[in-house]
Amino acid sequence: MLLSFQDFAKDRYGVSAMVQSQQKLDRVLVRVQDLTPEKADQLIWLRARVHTSRAKGKQCFLVLRQQQFNVQALVAVGDRASKQMVKFAANITKESIIDVEALVRKVEQKIESCSQQDVELHIERIFVISQAEPRLPLQLEDAVRPDGEGEEEGRATVNQDTKLDNRVIDLRTTTSQAIFRLQSGVCQLFRDTLAKKGFVEIQTPKIISAASEGGANVFTVSYFKTSAYLAQSPQLYKQMCICADFDKVFCVGPVFRAEDSNTHRHLTEFVGLDIELAFNYHYHEVIDSITDTMVQIFKGLRDNFQTEIQTVNKQFPSEPFKFLEPTLRLEYTEAVAMLREAGVEMGDEDDLSTPNEKLLGRLVKEKYDTDFYVLDKYPLAVRPFYTMPDPNNPKYSNSYDMFMRGEEILSGAQRIHDAQLLTERAIHHQIDLEKIKAYIDSFRYGAPPHGGGGIGLERVCMLYLGLHNVRQTSMFPRDPKRLTP
Amino acid sequence: MLLSFQDFAKDRYGVSAMVQSQQKLDRVLVRVQDLTPEKADQLIWLRARVHTSRAKGKQCFLVLRQQQFNVQALVAVGDRASKQMVKFAANITKESIIDVEALVRKVEQKIESCSQQDVELHIERIFVISQAEPRLPLQLEDAVRPDGEGEEEGRATVNQDTKLDNRVIDLRTTTSQAIFRLQSGVCQLFRDTLAKKGFVEIQTPKIISAASEGGANVFTVSYFKTSAYLAQSPQLYKQMCICADFDKVFCVGPVFRAEDSNTHRHLTEFVGLDIELAFNYHYHEVIDSITDTMVQIFKGLRDNFQTEIQTVNKQFPSEPFKFLEPTLRLEYTEAVAMLREAGVEMGDEDDLSTPNEKLLGRLVKEKYDTDFYVLDKYPLAVRPFYTMPDPNNPKYSNSYDMFMRGEEILSGAQRIHDAQLLTERAIHHQIDLEKIKAYIDSFRYGAPPHGGGGIGLERVCMLYLGLHNVRQTSMFPRDPKRLTP
C-alpha cells in the first residue's frame, strides 16, 4: 500500500477496464506504419500488440506490432515513468494488446529488426487493453523460421498441424498476413478483370438435389425430411445462366469434394473461381478470355504485391513466377510426344498422372521458359460426358487444363449445348438420364455454344508463391482429417 | 426436289451444323444495343434469339433479342430472299438462336415496341444456330406482365412456381436480367467500398465441426466417418480473423439455415455479405462503417443502375428508395415508444415481431422520410450470448439491426472479446462450453474490441427494388420445399 501510494506515475499505467463502449474518446490512434521521422518529437497514442519485451535495469524495451509492421518502444525510469511502471510494462505478456502514449524519437542508428527503422517510441503512458495468457501455444518467431534455419542453435520450427490447430495465432505471422492479403488480391483482380470484360457475377446454390457429376465424391446433407448434396462445382448453374442469356458469367464460392485424398494439393472444401461464357464460333475464344484473366492476375500480383511476395519468400524461397504473353497453348499430342522423348511410356489416350504433369511442367519450363500454360485437346475418354468432342478427330475433345508450375489449376471445355448429343454422351457414360433431366432440359429452348472452367483459388495462391502445401493458402483448411478450427 | 432446286436463295438460309468449333470464322458479330442510325446501310452479322415472329404475305417480321435489347427484322421476298426462305424464317421457333446477315435501315417512324427504335434489319441470310422446342413452358411476355394487367383480355401471368421451375427461361425476361445485373452490382459496390476502406476479403469454411449458435436450425452433413454441419454464418471465423490481426475483414458467401419457415423473406440458403472490424473505443465506429457502406451501395445503384431499376418497376411498381446522410440511428426504447404511441402493446424488453417491424418502418418513414435506418441498443435478453452488454444498463446491449423498407437486412453487435465474460454469458444461456471451447479460446491471446454484422444479399435487392418475395432476387432459391433447379 505504502509503496503504491508513493508511485507518482500510478495513473500512467495499468490494466484498462474492458472496452465496452463506455465512452466515445476523441483520441487519434496512429498506425505503426505511419511512424516515420516526420512524426519526430510528437506525442502520439498507439494501439498495438506486445511482440517482444525485454527488461534491462531501469528500462524495458518492447517491440510493438501491428500486422506486418513493428516499432521499437522503451519505458525508462524518469520523470514520466516510475520503477513500478517499468516493472508493470516488463510483465505484460507477449501478444497482449496495449494502448501507449509515447513520444516519437528519431534514432541515430537504424533499428534493423523492426519495419520502422528510423524512429523509436518513448512511452509515457501504458495501458493493457486485452491481456494474453502467459503461455502461447506457439511462438510467432518459430512459426516464420525457414526450415532448417537455426537448427544448430536448437531453435524450433512449428509443424503444420500445430500451426493449423492454433490458426488464430499462426495467422498473425508476417508470412500468413502476406499470404492472405495476396489471396484477397487474387479475388479482386479476378473479378475486376472480368467485370471490365462485361461479365456478370452470379450466385449459385451449394445445396443441390442431385449429385451433379455422376454421384461419386459428393457430400450428403440432411434436408428436412429428405436428402440433398453439396455442389461439387457451380458448372450446371453457370451453364443455365448462359442458356438464360447472361452471356458471360463468373462466380466465386466454395466447392465441395468428398474425396478421401490426403495430399498436398487436395482439400474437401475449397474456393472456386468459376467462369462460363458464350462464344461465337470457336472455343479458343473461351481459352483466350480465361488466359488473359490469369495474365491480368499475375501482372497485378507482380505489380502490387511485391512486399507480400518477398515476405513469403523469406520463409519459403522460390523462383519468381514466369508467364508469357500470349499464353503458351500446347496440344495434348505434343505433350505426350515431349513426355515420350523424356522416357515416359504412355498411350495416346492415357490421362496424365500427377508425376507426369509435374515432369511436363519442367520440360515446358526448360523449352519455353514459362510457369503457366494451357494443355488443349484432351482425349475424349478422360473427360466428363458433357465435353464437346473434337469435330475432326472423335478420339479427342474441345477441352483443356491450365497449369501453374506443373500443377493443374483449372479444368475446362467447350460444353455440349445440344440436348440430343448430350443425351447420347450421357448414355455412353452410363449416367442415369433421369437424374440429369433438368440439366439436359436446360438446352432444349435455344442454347448458345459456350465453354468455361473452374480455378482453384488456394492452388493459384500456393503455386504462384511457390509453396508446397495447399493448407498454407487456406485460412481454415478442410481435409478428410481436419474439420477444425 | 424440283422446287428446292429452283430456290435461288437456297444457300442463304438453313439450320447450321452444331457449332463444334469446326473453324475460326473471321466474322464480326454486332451487338443489338449497337444497332443505331450510325450503322445505317451497313451489312452486318448478328447472333440473337427469335423473340417473336409474324408472317404476313411475302414478308416475315421478326423481333430479335439479346438480353434486354431487341430490334425489328424483316425477311421479304425479293432478289435476296425467296418464298422458301421467308417460309423458313417464319417457321423458326421462338427462343431459337439464329445468325443473320442483314442490312441496317433507318426507319421513318420509331419502333416503339423495341429497344432499338430507329433502325430495322433487312435480312439477307438467316441460319439457325440452336433450335428451341416449339412448346415453351412459359411465354416471356406473360412472365413480365404486371399483376392484373390485361386480365380483361384474358392475358395470362405466370405464377411464381412455374417461373422458378423453368428458371432458365424465366431468367431471360427483361425483369430477371435487370434484377440479377443489379444484384451483381450490389456485390461489386459492397466489395469496392470496403476495399477502399482497407478491408481484407477472407474465405471462411462452410463445413464446420460444431453448430455455431447453439445447434438449432443447422443442416447436418455426413463427413467421411463422422458428421459435420453447414455454417449458419461466418461470424466465428470473421472474429477469429480479427483476433488474428486482419483488423477489418469482409466475406461474401453462402450461409445455411435449416429453418422450416415458408415466408416471403426466408431462404434455407442465401448469400451473406459479412463485415467484421476492430474498433478503438466505441462500437458506433462499426455502425458508422457499415451504414456508410450501405449508403455507398444505395448511391451506386441510384447512379449506375437506373435502367435496371426502371425495368423492374415496369412490372413491379414501387417508390424510389430513400435514405439519409448520415444514416438515421434510433434507440430501441425510442422505437418502443413510437410503437406504443401507435397503439401497440409491448414490454420494454420484448423482441420486435415482424408486423411491428413493418409498422415501425412506416412510422419512421412518415417521421423521418427514410427507407433505411439503424435500430440500436436491443434488449440483451433477445440477442445471442456473445453480444456485449450495455455498460450503463445491464438490460440492454451494444447491438443493432438495420432495416430497409421496414424489414431487417442486417443484424450485428459489439462482440464480447473477453474470454471470461464470454464464458459467463454462455453459461447464462445454458450453452455447452465444451462445444464452443475453440471459439472461446480464440480470445485468450489478446483480442481487440470488435463488432460487425451480416447482410442478406437477396433481401437487400428485394427491398431496394420494392419487391415482395425474396425468391425473385435469388437465382435458384432454396426453401424447405424447393431444391430444384
Interface residues (C-beta under 8 A of the other chain):
Chain A: M18 V19 Q20 S21 Q22 Q23 K24 L25 R27 L29 R47 R49 Q66 Q67 E95 S96 I97 I129 S130 Q131 A132 E133 L136 R167 V168 I169 D170 L171 R172 S176 Q177 F180 R181 Q183 S184 C187 Q188 R191 A195 V200 E201 I202 Q203 T204 P205 K206 I207 I208 S209 F219 T220 V221 S222 Y223 F224 T226 A228 L230 Y237 M240 C241 C243 A244 D245 F246 D247 V252 G253 P254 F256 A258 D260 T268 E269 V271 N280 Y281 H282 Y283 H284 M388 P389 P391 N392 N398 Q414 H417 D418 L421 A438 S442 F443 R444 Y445 G446 A447 P448 P449 L457 S474 M475 F476 R478 P480 L483 T484 P485
Chain B: M18 V19 Q20 S21 Q22 Q23 K24 L25 R27 L29 R47 R49 Q66 Q67 E95 S96 I97 I129 S130 Q131 A132 E133 L136 R167 V168 I169 D170 L171 R172 S176 Q177 F180 R181 Q183 S184 C187 Q188 R191 A195 V200 E201 I202 Q203 T204 P205 K206 I207 I208 S209 F219 T220 V221 S222 Y223 F224 T226 A228 L230 Y237 M240 C241 C243 A244 D245 F246 D247 V252 G253 P254 F256 A258 D260 T268 E269 V271 N280 Y281 H282 Y283 H284 M388 P389 D390 P391 N392 N398 Q414 H417 D418 L421 A438 S442 F443 R444 Y445 G446 A447 P448 P449 L457 S474 M475 F476 R478 P480 L483 T484 P485
